[in-house]
Amino acid sequence: CVLAYIAQAPRLNSRSCAEYVASDSAWFTRECLVWAKGDREFEQTVVTDLMEAKLARCFRVEASSQSTRYDFGLCTPGQCSQGNIGEHIGTLVDVAKLTLGRLESPDVFHITEVLPWRVLAEDRVDFVIAGFPNCGTSTLSRTLATHPEVTMFSDELDIPMLEDPGLEQGKEWSNDWRSWLCADLLPRGWVESRLTPNKSKASGEGPRVQGFKNPLLLYGEGCLQRLSRPLPKLVVAVRDPVEWLLSILGHNRTIMGFGLHDYILPPIEGPAHGGWLGRDHGNFGSLLTSLLEVWPSDRVLVVELEFMRQSATAQIALDAVSRFLGITPFSELTSEGEVHGQKQGGSLGMRYAPGLGVSSPSWGPEQLCAADSAVQIRSMAQHFRGEYEKLRGVLSRVGVPELGVSRSLVSGGVYASTCLEDVSLPGARVVFRGEAEQIAVEKRLRIAWRGELGFRFRARGKLP
């Protein structure tokens, strides 16, 4: 029946909504184009395809009585507005049949029009700073916001999340936020209020490109699937995975054991060590390798935080981002110029976020190679060993060509390039080396030995 609607859609879309509701054709909405909440397959295929082809407008409806609520969706020809749906909801939907008699006559209907993700491509979103948290994405966003040819939508844009129908069916909510990070369809009100079209693009006056920042998007497979419909350019910031994990832990040795775990659901009460991120969220090489299997490489640019931090390379990195986005390089902009109609004084260079200030904590040889932390940091580095190799490959492919790969990543990471270790275990046959935290978390310690186990860590050429 959906194919029958598609065949008749041009005729139905040429009539008014009142004519459609009064005709026998309203059968399409009642029987074909209505779905219960949770039918994500129908939303991702039929509903999305109809809206992208401009064959229908679609809505989500919350119907409720004094004691019962039921959510569903419906599509109609394009002439029917949200107000029309509210006026003719009783004709367009057999609520009692749809709810299997659980909701005979609702008292209240709350109606929301939804749009497909491809609407972002309609002069709304040209690029997204899509990853990764604690890697300099705020610095990139703040810096691009000062460019006269760029519009940044807010400091960080929260995407509507996927509603989990399993809760109403007695199933458990997925604890891992990556599975419900992005909704299948976007509320029209959210799109129009937060992602306004770039009306100046056609005239050539004003901003050339528009974008937003959400550094979590690359973690969600569903987010990538939905974002691939408009296919914006992706700017991705990365850093040394071990350094990233230490930053997530807030440079706090007392909770360093959390760095040996993958994602852990933060406790309801008490401190959320590391927030909602775990060790596996630092697998930047694997995540980007998977991205490049489905995303055109000419629409991805990866920038290392190491290059943004250093004044000698920051300008080169900024100009590379500018060329990637098709805007005037920062180095060619004058220090006194108009940005979105306002005079800007000073240099149009990096606008560092507070976390990247000169006073921000850092892990030097004294911290990385100290006896009370080096064993756990080494375990983190062992976990990320394959990630360093993958990340180097990704950067050589879609990194900043003028800068290549940072020396730290080339040498195997911040720990490998900073610390040396000596193991003292006479007569023992060591299969894996570790310590108490590793035994509990990774089960990596197996030795044929009774006696003392000694480790000594030292910085490469810097500490005795």
N, C-alpha and C positions, 0 to 999 in steps of 0.2 A: 504493500500500500504506500510505502514511502516513495517507491519509484513512480507510482501513479500520481502522487502529489507533485513530484519533480516535473513530470510531463505536463501537468496542468498549472504549475506555478506561474508562468508568464500571464496566463489569463486571470488567475486568482489575484495576482498582484496589481492588475489593472483596475480592480474594483475597489470600492470603499469597504471599510471594515464592517459597517452596518449591513451592506449587501452580502458579505461573506457569512456573517453570523446568521442572517435570515435564510440563507440558501441551504440546500442539501450538502454543499461542499464543506460546511462546518464539521461534517463527519470526519474529515481528515484530522482535525485537532482532537476530537473526542476519542478516536480509535487508533490513529497512527502516530500522532505527534505529541503524545502525552506519556510521561514516564515517572515512575516513583523515585523518590530520593534514594541514591545509592547505585542507580543503574549507570555506572561510570562508562561502561562500554558504549551505551547508547549516546551519552553526552560527547564522548571523544570521537565518535564516528559520525552518526547521523546528524546530531545537533550542530556539531562544529562544521561539518561540510555544508549544511544548509545555510548557515549564517555566512560562511566565507564566500559562498556563491551568490549571496544577496537574494536568496530565495525565500527567506523567512526571518522573522524576529522571534526570539525565544525568551522565556521568562521562568523564574523560579517562584513558586507560590507556597506560602506557609498558611495552611488552613487550620483553624483552631476553634474549639468550643470551650465550654467552661472547664472541662476535665481532660480533653484530648487534643492532641496536635498532630498534624500530618503534613509532610513536605512533599511536593512534587514539582514537575516542570511541564511546560507546554510550549508549542510553537504555533505561530499563525502567519498568514501572509504579511508582507511588510507594512501595509497600511494600518494595521492594528497597533495602537499605542498601549502604554501601560494603563492609562485611564480606560481605554476600551475594554481591556481584559477585566478590570475590576467591575465594569458595568455589565459585562455579559458572561461572567465566570460561570454562572449556573447553566448557561446554554453550551458553553465550550467544553465543560468538564462534568462528567458524571461522578461527583465526589464519592457518593455512597459505593458505587461500583469499584472505583479506583482504590478505596480504602477497605474494601471487603466488608462493608457495613460498620466499620469502627467509627466512622464520622458521617452521620446521616445529613445533618444540616449545620454547617459551620457558622459561627457567629462573626468571625473575623477572618479576613484574607489580607495577608501582607505580600505584595507583589514586587518583584525586583527583576528588571530586565538584565540579561546577561549578554556578554559579547565574547567572541573568540579571541584567542591570543594574537591572531594575525592583524587585529586592529591596531596593534602597536606599530606596524609597518606603515600605517597611513599617515606619514609625516609627523609621527609622535616620538618614536624612539629610534635613533640611529646607532647607538652604542650602549653597552652595559658594562660597568665595572663589576664583574661577576665573581671575583675571588681574589685572594682568600683572606679571611679575617686575620688581623694582627700581622699583616704583610705590607702595610702602607697604602691600603685602599682609601682611607680617609684623606691622606696627603694628596693622592692623585685626584680625588673628587674636589677637594678644596682648591687645588691648583687649577684644574680645568675650569672651575666656576669663575675664575678671574679672567678667562680668555674672552675677548669680545665676540668670538664666533661660536661660542658654546653656551648652551643652556643646560644646567644641571637641575634635575628635579629633586629638591630637598637634599639633605646631607646623607640620608640613607632611606631608601624607599622600602617599606614593608609590603610584601606581596600578600594578597588575600590567601589564606591557607585552605587546604582541602578539608572539608567537613567529613568526619568519619562516621559512616552510617552504621558501622558495627556496634556503636554504643547503644543504639536503639534496639538492636537485635540481640543484646546480651553478650556481645563479644567484647574482648579487651581492646582498649586503645593501644595503638603501637607506641611504645615508649620512645622510639627513635624518631626525632623530629624530621629527619631526612625524608621519611615516607609521606609526610603530610605537609611539606613546606609550601607547595604551590597548588592553588585551586585549578580545576579543569577549565572553568569558565570564569570570566571576570565581570563583576558587577558594573553596569554601565555608569552608575554614579561615581564609582571609584575611579574609573578610567578618565572620565571627563573632568573630574576635580583635580586629579594629580598628574595627568599626562595630556596636557593641552596640545593641539596640533601646532606645528611650526608654520604659521601663516606667512612668514617673511621668506621662506625658502624659495618660493616661486619668483619673487621679485628680486632676489639676490641681495636684499638689504637686511641687516640684522644677523642674528645667529644662523650659522650654516647647519649645525648639528645639535641634536638634543640627546641626553642620556641620563641614566640614573645609576646609583650604586646600590648593590646588595651582594655582599661578599660571600653569602651562603649558597647562592644558586647552583654552583657547580657540584655541590654535595648531593643534590637531589636529582635522581634520574628522571623523575617526572617533570621537574622544572626544565631540564634540558629538552625534553620532548616537546613541551609546550612552547618554550622559547624558540625552538627551531622553526615554528610556523612563521614568525616575522623575520627570523634569521638576522638579528642585529650584529654589528661587530662587537667582539668581546675583548675587553682589556683585562688582563689578569696579572695581579701582583703576587710574587712568590718570595720565599726566603729559605734559608737553610732550615730543613725540617727540625733538627735538634734545637737550634736556636729558637724556632717558632714554639716548640713544645715547652721550652724553659720560659718563654715569655707568657704562654698561656698559664703556667703555674705561678706567674707573678713573681718570679725570682725568689720563691719561698722554699727553702730546703726542707722544712718540716712536712710538706705535702708532696715531696718529690716522688714518692712511691706511686702517685696517681699517673705519673708519666710513663709507667710501665703497663698501663691498662689501655685498652681501646675504649670506645665510648662507654661511659657510665652515666646512668640516669641520676642527676643531682638529687640529693635528699630533699624532702619536703621542708624539713626544718634544719637549721644549721647552715654552715657555709657550703656553697656549691663549688668544690675544688675544681678549678679549671672551667667553671661554667658548664656549658652544654657541649663542650668539645673534649675529645679524647685523642689518644695517640694516633688512631687510624685516620683522623681528620688531617693529619700532616702528610698523608700519602699523596703529595702534590704530583709527583711523577706519574703515578698510576692514574689519577683522576684526569690529568691533562692528556695522557696517552689515549684514554678512552674517549675523551672529548674529540680529539683529532680524527677518530675513526668515523665520526658522524658530522663533524663541522668542517667547512672549507678552511684550509690553513691560511688562506689570504684574508680571512675575517677574524683571525685570532692574533693578538700580540701579548706576549708574556714579558713582564718587566721585573727584574730582580730588585728587591728592597736594598740590597747592598749598593747598587748603582744610584738609587735615589738618595741615599744617605750622604754620599760623598759629593762635595761641591764640584770636583773635577769631572764627574760623570753624570751628575744630575741633569745638567743642561742637555747633554746628548740624549739621555733617556726621554726627557720632555719633548725634544724635537722629534724623536722617533714616534712618540705617541701622537703628536700633532700631524705628522705626515700620514700616519695610519688612519687617522680620522678625517683626513682631507681638509685640514684647516692650516692657517698660517703658522709656521713654527714659532715657538716662543722667542727664540733668539732673534727673530726678525721684527718683533713687536717693540715699540718704543716704551720706555718706562712711564711716559705720560701719554695716556690714550683713553679712549672711551670704551667702557665695558658696559654693555646693555644700557647705553645712554647716560652713564655716569662717569665723571672724570676719576681716573685712578692714578694715584701717585705712587712712586717707588718702583722697584723692579718687578717685572712680571715673571718671577721665578717660582721655585717651590714654596708652597704654603704648608709648612710642616704641621701635622697634627701634634697635639701635646705629647703623645707617646714616643715621638721621634725627636724630641728636643735634646739638647746637649746634656741635660741633667737626667735623662732617662737611664735606668739601671742597665748595666751590660754585664755579660759573662766573659771575663778575661781569663788568662791562664790560672790565676790564683783561685778562681771559683771552679773552672772546668776540671782542673787537675787536682783539686784538694781531696784528701783521703775520705772525707765525710760525704762527698757527692760524686766522685769520679766513677765509682762502680755503677751507680744507677745511670749516670749520663752515658757511660760506655754501653750499657744495655740498650738505651734509647738509640744510640748510633748504630748498634748491630741490627736493630729492627729496621732502621731506615737505609741500610746498606744498598738494597736494590733500588730504593727510591732515588738515591743520588744518581745512579746510573741512568734511570729513566728520565729524571729531571734534566740531566745534561743533554740527553738526546732531544728532548722537547725544546730546550732553549736554543740549541743549534739549528732547530727547524723554524721556530716561530718567536724567538727572542729578539732582542735589539741587535741587529747585525753589526752595527758599529762597535758594540761593546763585547759581544761574544758571551762567554760563560765566566762567572766570577772565579777568582783563584781559589776561594774556599770550596766551592762545589767541585772544581776540577780535582782538588786534592782529596776529595772524599768527605768533606764536611768539616764543620768547625771543631769537632772533637778530634778527628783524625789529624787535622792540620795543626792542632795546638798541643796535644798531650801524647806522651810516650808512657808505656806501662811495662813494669817488670813483674813477673810472677815467680814466687818462691815456693816450690812444692817438691822437695827432693824425693825421688823415688816414686812419685805418683804418676799414674796414667790419666791425664786430663782429657776427657771427651768434650765437655763444655765447661766454661768457667763462669762463675757467678757469685752471688751472695744471698743472704736470707730472703730479701724481697723477690729475687728472681726465682727462688725455689717455690715460693707461694704462688707467684703470678704466672711464670712462664715455664716452670719445671725444666730449667736448663742445666742444673748442676748434677753431674754424675761423675764421681771420682772414686778410684780404688785407693783409698788412703785413710789412715787414721793419724791424726796429729794436727799441727797448725797449718793454716792456709794463709799465706801472706801476699798482699798486693801493695805495690808502691807506684804511685802516679807522679809524673813530673811534666812540666811544660817543655816543649821543644826549644832548647837553646835559651830559655828565659829564666827558669828557676833551677836551683841545684837539685 
